[in-house]
Amino acid sequence: MDNQVERSIAAVWRIESAKIVAVVARMVRDVGLAEELAQDALVSALEHWPSQGIPDNPGAWLTTTAKHAALDRLRRDRVLQQKLEQIGLDLEAQEALLVPDFVPDLVDRMDAARNDVIGDDLLRLMFTACHPVLSLDARLALTLKLLGGLSTQEIARAFLVPEATMAQRIVRAKRTLGDAKVPFELPPPQELGERLGAVLEAVYLIFNEGYTATAGEDWMRRDLADEALRLGRMLAELAPAEPEAHGLVALMELQASRMGARLDNEGRPVLLLDQDRSRWDGVLLRRGLAALERAARLEQPRGPYVLQAEIAACHARAHVAADTDWHAIALLYGELAQVQPSPVVELNRAVAIGMAEGPAAGLALADALALSGKLAGYHWLPSVRADLLSKLGRLDEARLEFERAAAMTANGRERELLLARARAQRS
């Protein structure tokens, strides 16, 4: 197969897979089966596109193929009528039966045509994947798999667990949903709060993968970040009285505002303190600060997303890096560590302390984390230590830590950046 065609198919799949699974899941009411049928459509594309060419609308082609397979499965199992009754005579499925061949408009998402609170198949899929019959880790992993389009290996890296462990977790999650006959629908209002937290966390994990990809040659995956932003905004509309929903939107808007400045003209990563802030997106900045104000007006205790948005706002309000209020950021990370204890939060707090009180203070915190072993395999730990060691003039130690961090990351651009910083310690 031509490498360019293979890369194009992979790119289309990354963008379209969640929508295909969501559309098919609404038809078959089984998330595991929907993913299987979507994968079959991908296999069909791999068989036909190299010789026939990539269609003008590859997402529609994949969706149509998966829907054909879904209807064939329903007919073969002799349960089509029962399924149609179960889903309230789904209009799209009826039309598919009445018309011999699918027509292009049947693969539209038809967001505006739904009659429920938010008519979006992706949102239904997200709440199904985050159903309380699953453990929190299983909910997050399944959401990243189904909606983020991430590979099992990428998800395992995000959770810092072996790939085999993550594969088993995802398989068990899909089986659990099927055995429990979890309905493919938005939760009723009385269950919304119970399930919102896991959904918010899943959205943010997807955004993070878009903001800094765990693997590959691209440092960012803008498609994932944009999709997470869209879903986050919808969730905030669904739960307007939930400050954490607005906090997450604020956090993502503020972080996304920097994406245009995170790469130089040659596509190399640019770290936060080195970015040209005139290239930050002013519209996203204003949207993020407005979302943060909406969260504050609800006058509830600050949760983890609101606190992280407050930290992002500190950066947003500094027109140049030197104006950053690192003392305020260190205090916010201290509060975040109380609300949501995490070694990653402590590592970020070490960075803030290093900026506010000096690199020796930050290094003491980072060294304590290294001794604890809680972030073994997390490449940002040696990277942070390297930066602090460099500021203290301990260049040989810094170089070794940058090299160690580079060996631990699976992202090509990030590896280049870390190796360049390692080389800089020799001068």
N, C-alpha and C positions, 0 to 999 in steps of 0.2 A: 504494500500500500504506500502511496505517495505520502511523504512525511508532512507536507503542507496540508493535504486533505485530512490526514489523521489529526493534526493540530487543530484544524478548523472544526472537525467533529467534536473534539474534546472541549473546545471553547463554547460551541453551541450547547453542548450537554451541561456544562457548568451553569450557563445562564438559564436554560429552559427546564432542567430536570424537575425542579420543585413545582413549577406550574403544571407540568405533565402529570406528575404523581397526584397533585391536588385535584385536577380535573377527573382523572381516572378513579381516584378514591371516592369522589362524590357519586360515581356510577356504581362501583362494586361494593362500597361500604366496608372496605378492608384495606388498611394501609399497607400491610405486607404484600398483599396480592397486587395492589396498585403499583408498588415499587417494582415488583417482578415484571409486570406488563410494560412498565416504562423502560426497564432494562432490555426487554425483548425488542422494543422499538429501536433502542440504541444499536443493538446487534444488527437489526435490519438495515439501519443507516450505514453501518460499517460494511455491510455486504453490498449495498446498492450504490452508495454515493461515489465511491472511487471510480466506477465505470460510467455511471449516469450523470455525474456532476452533482454539486450541492444545490438543492432547490432554492428558488428565490426566497421562500419563507421556510427555513429549515425547522423552526419551532413548530409551525403549523403542521408540517409533514410528520414530525415525530409525534405530535399530539394526536393527529388523525390516525396514525398507525397504531398507537397505543389504545385508542378508543375502539377501533375495529377489533383488536384483540380482546378488549374487555367485553364487547358484545358477543363475540364468539364464545368466550368463556361462560358468559351467563346463559347463552342458548344451550351450550353443551351440557351444562350442569342442570338444565331443566328447571331453573329457579327464576327465570326472567320475570314472570308475572308477579311472583312473591316479592322480588326485589323492587319492582316498580311500585307495588303497593306500599312497601316499607318506606320508600323515599318520597311518597306522595305524588306518584305519577310524574316523575322528573321530566320536565318538558323536553330537555335536550335528548334524553334517552328515547322518548317517544318519537321525536322527529327522526332520530337515527334509524328507528325501525320502519318508519313509513317511507323514507327516502332510500332507494337502493344504494346510492353512493353518498358519502359525506360531501358536503359543500364547504367552501372555505370559512363562511361565517360561523359554522358550528364549532370552530376551534377558537373563537374569540373568548376572552375571559368573561365578558358580559358582567362586569362588576356592577354596573348601574341597574341591572335587571333583577337583582335579588330582592326578596321581600323581607329579609330579616334585618337585624340591627346593622350589621356590616356585611354586605354581600360580597364576600371574597373567599374563593376556595383556598387560597394560601393561608388565610387566617384560620379557617376551619381546620386545615391540616395541622397548623401550629398548636391549636388548643387540643386537638386529638392526640398529637404526639406528646403533649404535656399533661395528659390525663393523670389524676392522682392515683390510679391503680399502679402507676410506675414509680420507681424510686426517682429522686431528684436527678441523680447522675444519669439514669436511663433516659429520662425526659430530655435532658440537655443533649445527650449523645444522639438520640433519635432525631431531634429537631435539626441538629447540625447535619446529619446524614440526609434527611429528606428535604429540608428547606435550604440548607447552606450548600448542598451539592459537594460536600467535602468527602474525601476518601476516608476509609477507616483508619488508615495510617495517619492522616492529618488530624483526625479527631483524637486519636490516641496521644499524639504529641501535645495537643491542646490540654489534655487531661493529665499528662505526665504519667501514662500507664502503658504497658506493653500492647502492641497491636492485637495480639491474640485475645487478650482480656477484653479489649474494646469490641472486637468482632462478636464475641460471645454475648456481651452486654446488649448490643444492638439486636442480635437475633432473638434473645430472650424478650426484649421489649416489644418487638413486633408480634411475637407469639402471645405475649400477655394481652396485648390489645385485642388480638383476634379471639382468644379464649374468652375474654370478658365481654365481647361483642360491644365494644365502645362505639357509640354513635358518632358519625362524622358530622358534627354540628358545633356551633358556638354554645358555650355553657349558659344555662339560665342565670339571671342576675344574682340569685342567692349563692351561686357557686363561683362567681367571677373572682372574688377576692382570693379564694383558696387556690386558684390556678394561675392567677396573674403573675405571681412572683417568678415561677419557673419559666413562664413565657417571656417575661422581661429579660431574664438572665440568658435565655436562648437567643433572643434578638441581639443582645449585646455581644455574645460570643460570636455570632455571625458577623456583626459589625467589626469586631476586633480582627477576624480573619481577613476581612476586606481592607482594614486599615494597615495591618502588617501581616502579610501572608506567612504561614508557617513553613511553606516549602515552595519550590519553583524558582523561576528566574525573575519574576516580577515582585517588587517589594510591596505593592499594593494591588488589591483586586477591587476596583471601583464599583463593579457590578454588584458585588456582595454588600459593600458599604451602602450603596444606594438602596438596595432591597431592604436592608435592615432599617434604614431611615424611613422608608415608606411604611413598613410594618409598625415601627415604633410610633409614627404619627397616627396611624389608624388605632393603635392600642390606646393612645392618649385620648382620642375621641370616644372610644368605647368606655373608658373609665376616667371621666373628667374630674372626679373627686379624689383620684389617687395621686398624691404628689410624686410617688416614685415613677409613675408612667411619664409625667411631665419632666421629672429629673432625668430619666433615661434619654428622652428626646433632646433635652438641653445638652446633655453630655455628648451625644452623637453629633448634633448640629455643630457644636463648638469644635469638636475634634475634626469633623469632616471639613470645616472651614480652612484647615491647614493643609489639606491634601495637595493643593496646587503648588505649595511651596516645599513639599517634602522630597522632591526630586529636582536635580539640577538639569541643565540643558542636555546633558549626556545620559540622563536617566539614573544617575547615582543618588543614593539616599542623602538627604540633608537633615541633620539632627535639629531638634526644636530650637536650641539656643543659637544656631547658625542660620536660621531661616530668614528670608526677606519677608518681613511681616506685611509689606505692602501687597504681597501676592496672596494673602489670606482673603478668603471670600467674605466680603462684608455682609452680604445677604444672609449667609448661614450664621455668621456671628450674631447678627441682630435677632434672627430667629431663635438661636440658642439662648441668648440672654432673656428674650421674652418668655420662652418656655420655663426658664429658671424662675422668673418672676411669678408665673402662674403657680408653680409649685410652692413658692414662699407664701402666696396669698391664702393658701389652704391652711396655714398656721398649724401644721402638725410637726412632730419631731422629725429631724432630718434623717432620712435613710441613706443607704449606701450610694444610690444613683444621684440623689440630690447633692450629697457631699462631694462626689467625684465631679459633678457638674460645677460646683463652687470652685473646685481646684482648677478646672479647665477655664472658668471665668477669670480667675486670677491671671492666667497667661493671656487670655483674650484682651484684658484691660491694659496690659503692658504694651505700649506702642513699640518699645525696643526691649530686648532681652534684659538689659541692665535695670529696667524699671520693675522687674518681676518682684512681687512681695513674697519672698521665700519663707519668711517667718510665718505669714498667714497660711501658706501652703503646708508647712510643717505641722502647724496646729490642726489644720483640717485633716491631714493624714493621721494624726494622733486620735482625733475624734472618730475617723473611719475605722481605725484599728479596734476601737471599743465596740462599734456597731457591727462590724463584720471582720472579726479576726482572721488574718490571712498572712502567710509569709510573703506573698507578693506585695501586699499593702505595706508590710514592714520594710521591704526592699525599697519601695518608692519613698517611704518615709526617710530611709537612710539617705537617699539622693537629696531630698529636701533639706534634711538636717545638714548635709554636707555643704549645701549652698548657703544656708542661713548661718551656720555656726562654724564652718570650716571643714575641709576634707578629712581631718583626723577624727572629728566627731562622727561624720558619716561612715568612715571606714570601720570604726569600732562596732557600729550596728551591723554593717554588712559582714564583718568577720564573724560576729555572733551567729548570723544566719547560716554562714558557711559551715561553722562547727556543728550546728544543729542537724545538718543533713536534710532539712525540709525542702530545699530547692535543688537537690541533686538532679542534674540533667537539664536544669533551667538555665539557658545560656546568658540571660540577662544578669544573673548573679556575678559570674566572672567579669562580664562587661562593665558592670557598675564598679566592682572592686578595681578593675584596671583603670578606670577614669579617675577614681579617687587616689590611687597609688601614683598616677601620673602627676596629679596636682601637687602631691607631696614630694615630687622629685625622685620617686623610687621607680625609675624608668625601666630597669631590667625586669622587675617584678610585674610592672604594668604590661610590658610587652608579652610576657608569658601568659598573663591572664587574658589579654586580647586574643592571642592565638588559641587559647583554650576555648574561649567563647566562639570563635570562628569555626572551630572543629565541631562544635555542638549544634550549630544552626543548620537547618536544611534549606534556608532561603539563600539563593545565590547572591543577590544584591547585598543582603545583610552580611554575608561572609566577606564579600569584597570590602565593604566598609570597615569591618573589624580588622581585617588583615592590613588595610591601609593605616589604620590607627596603630596597629602593632609596629609597622615599619617606621612610623613617625617617632616612636620612642627611642630609636637609634640615633637620632640627630641631636 
